[in-house]
């Protein structure tokens, strides 16, 4: 009887220890999943902030570029107006899709501006214009890199929150899929260069 109760008590203790160990593993897994999703979400926010910084830098460069070109191409008023409108639109855009659309419009307006520049060899040789063009080119590269990094982070996040058991944690945190920073269809077409 005493031996039986010792064996039963030992078995009960073993079962309780196993349950406690299993419970600890579940808690650690939940904490790890939670922290992982929060980190991914923050990385996306950080990546978006980097895009926003570069877009702001570009919008700050544009007035100087436009003023430099205006001095040479006074009769190209519509080009300057389009660049100014596009710059204003990107500054007012709030959502990711609005920023992407405004960014595409600004890219198109800048292409028109640089097409005008081709007609003015003196302008192309102007040191101030060259420096502004180099800065803008560098900023465009930074924007492209930041967009790629942002979209990579969004892809990781969106894929993770759709997988089991992550989807349970994502739903509990009310995380939804994030939007990609996309280009419009017309921007994807190859650029034709004619001489």
C-alpha positions as CSV (number, residue, x, y, z in Angstrom):
1,X,0.0,0.0,0.0
2,X,2.8,2.4,0.9
3,X,4.8,1.3,-2.1
4,X,1.7,1.7,-4.3
5,X,1.1,5.3,-3.0
6,X,4.8,6.2,-3.5
7,X,4.7,4.9,-7.1
8,X,1.4,6.7,-7.7
9,X,2.7,9.9,-6.2
10,X,5.9,9.7,-8.2
11,X,4.0,9.1,-11.4
12,X,1.7,12.0,-10.6
13,X,4.8,14.2,-9.9
14,X,6.3,13.1,-13.2
15,X,3.1,13.9,-15.1
16,X,2.9,17.3,-13.4
17,X,6.5,18.1,-14.3
18,X,5.9,17.0,-17.9
19,X,2.9,19.3,-18.1
20,X,4.8,22.2,-16.6
21,X,7.6,21.6,-19.1
22,X,5.2,21.5,-22.0
23,X,3.5,24.7,-20.7
24,X,6.8,26.4,-20.5
25,X,7.6,25.5,-24.1
26,X,4.2,26.8,-25.2
27,X,4.8,30.1,-23.4
28,X,8.3,30.5,-24.8
29,X,7.0,29.8,-28.3
30,X,4.2,32.4,-27.9
31,X,6.6,35.0,-26.6
32,X,9.0,34.3,-29.5
33,X,6.2,34.5,-32.1
34,X,4.9,37.7,-30.6
35,X,8.3,39.3,-30.5
36,X,9.1,38.1,-34.0
37,X,5.9,39.7,-35.5
38,X,6.4,42.9,-33.6
39,X,10.0,43.1,-34.9
40,X,9.0,42.5,-38.5
41,X,6.2,45.1,-38.2
42,X,8.7,47.6,-36.9
43,X,11.2,46.8,-39.7
44,X,8.5,47.6,-42.2
45,X,7.7,50.9,-40.5
46,X,11.4,51.7,-40.5
47,X,11.8,50.8,-44.1
48,X,8.9,53.0,-45.0
49,X,10.4,55.9,-43.0
50,X,13.6,55.4,-45.1
51,X,11.6,55.7,-48.3
52,X,9.9,58.8,-46.9
53,X,13.2,60.4,-46.0
54,X,14.5,59.9,-49.6
55,X,11.3,61.1,-51.2
56,X,11.5,64.2,-49.0
57,X,15.1,64.7,-50.0
58,X,14.2,64.5,-53.6
59,X,11.3,67.0,-53.3
60,X,13.7,69.4,-51.6
61,X,16.1,69.2,-54.5
62,X,13.5,69.8,-57.2
63,X,12.9,73.5,-56.6
64,X,16.7,74.2,-57.1
65,X,16.8,72.1,-60.2
66,X,13.7,73.7,-61.6
67,X,15.1,77.2,-60.9
68,X,18.3,76.4,-62.6
69,X,16.6,75.0,-65.7
70,X,14.1,78.0,-65.8
71,X,17.0,80.4,-66.3
72,X,17.8,78.7,-69.6
73,X,14.3,77.5,-70.8
74,X,11.9,80.3,-70.0
75,X,9.3,79.1,-72.6
76,X,8.9,75.6,-71.1
77,X,6.3,76.7,-68.6
78,X,4.1,73.6,-68.8
79,X,7.0,71.3,-67.9
80,X,7.8,73.4,-64.8
81,X,4.1,73.4,-63.8
82,X,3.9,69.6,-64.1
83,X,7.0,69.1,-62.0
84,X,5.7,71.5,-59.3
85,X,2.2,69.8,-59.3
86,X,3.9,66.4,-59.0
87,X,6.1,67.6,-56.2
88,X,3.1,69.0,-54.3
89,X,1.2,65.8,-54.8
90,X,4.0,63.6,-53.3
91,X,4.3,66.0,-50.3
92,X,0.5,65.8,-49.6
93,X,0.2,62.0,-50.1
94,X,-0.7,60.1,-47.0
95,X,-1.0,56.4,-47.7
96,X,1.6,54.1,-49.3
97,X,-0.4,53.8,-52.5
98,X,-0.9,57.6,-52.7
99,X,2.8,58.1,-52.3
100,X,3.6,55.5,-54.9
101,X,1.2,57.1,-57.4
102,X,2.6,60.6,-56.7
103,X,6.1,59.2,-56.9
104,X,5.3,57.8,-60.4
105,X,3.9,61.1,-61.5
106,X,7.0,63.0,-60.2
107,X,9.3,60.5,-62.0
108,X,7.4,61.2,-65.3
109,X,7.5,64.9,-64.8
110,X,11.3,64.8,-64.1
111,X,11.8,62.8,-67.3
112,X,10.0,65.6,-69.2
113,X,12.3,68.1,-67.4
114,X,15.4,66.3,-68.4
115,X,14.1,66.0,-72.0
116,X,13.9,69.8,-72.1
117,X,17.5,70.0,-70.7
118,X,18.7,68.1,-73.8
119,X,17.8,71.1,-75.9
120,X,20.1,73.4,-73.9
121,X,23.8,72.4,-74.1
122,X,24.9,75.4,-72.0
123,X,22.6,74.2,-69.2
124,X,24.0,70.6,-69.4
125,X,27.5,72.2,-69.0
126,X,26.4,74.4,-66.0
127,X,28.2,73.2,-62.8
128,X,25.3,74.0,-60.5
129,X,23.0,71.9,-62.8
130,X,25.5,69.0,-62.9
131,X,25.7,68.9,-59.1
132,X,21.9,69.0,-58.7
133,X,21.6,66.3,-61.3
134,X,24.2,64.1,-59.6
135,X,22.4,64.6,-56.2
136,X,19.1,63.7,-57.7
137,X,20.5,60.7,-59.4
138,X,22.0,59.5,-56.1
139,X,18.7,60.1,-54.3
140,X,16.9,58.1,-57.0
141,X,19.3,55.2,-56.4
142,X,18.6,55.5,-52.6
143,X,14.9,55.5,-53.2
144,X,15.1,52.4,-55.4
145,X,17.1,50.6,-52.7
146,X,14.8,51.7,-49.9
147,X,11.8,50.6,-52.0
148,X,13.3,47.2,-52.5
149,X,14.2,46.8,-48.8
150,X,10.6,47.9,-47.9
151,X,9.0,45.4,-50.3
152,X,11.3,42.6,-49.1
153,X,10.2,43.3,-45.5
154,X,6.5,43.4,-46.5
155,X,6.9,40.1,-48.3
156,X,8.4,38.4,-45.2
157,X,5.7,39.9,-43.0
158,X,2.8,39.1,-45.3
159,X,4.0,35.5,-45.8
160,X,4.6,34.9,-42.1
161,X,1.2,36.2,-40.9
162,X,-0.5,33.8,-43.4
163,X,1.2,30.7,-42.0
164,X,0.0,28.5,-39.2
165,X,0.6,29.1,-36.2
166,X,1.6,32.7,-37.0
167,X,-1.8,33.6,-38.4
168,X,-3.3,33.0,-34.9
169,X,-0.9,35.4,-33.3
170,X,-1.3,37.9,-36.1
171,X,-5.0,37.9,-35.7
172,X,-4.7,38.3,-32.0
173,X,-2.5,41.4,-32.6
174,X,-4.9,42.6,-35.4
175,X,-2.0,42.6,-37.9
176,X,-3.1,42.8,-41.5
177,X,-1.2,42.3,-44.7
178,X,0.9,45.4,-45.6
179,X,0.8,47.1,-49.0
180,X,3.8,46.9,-51.4
181,X,5.3,50.1,-52.8
182,X,4.4,49.5,-56.5
183,X,5.0,51.3,-59.8
184,X,2.2,52.0,-62.2
185,X,1.9,49.9,-65.3
186,X,3.1,52.7,-67.6
187,X,6.3,53.1,-65.5
188,X,7.2,49.4,-66.1
189,X,7.4,49.8,-69.9
190,X,10.9,50.2,-71.5
191,X,12.0,53.7,-72.1
192,X,12.5,54.6,-75.8
193,X,15.6,56.7,-76.5
194,X,15.7,58.5,-79.8
195,X,18.6,60.4,-81.2
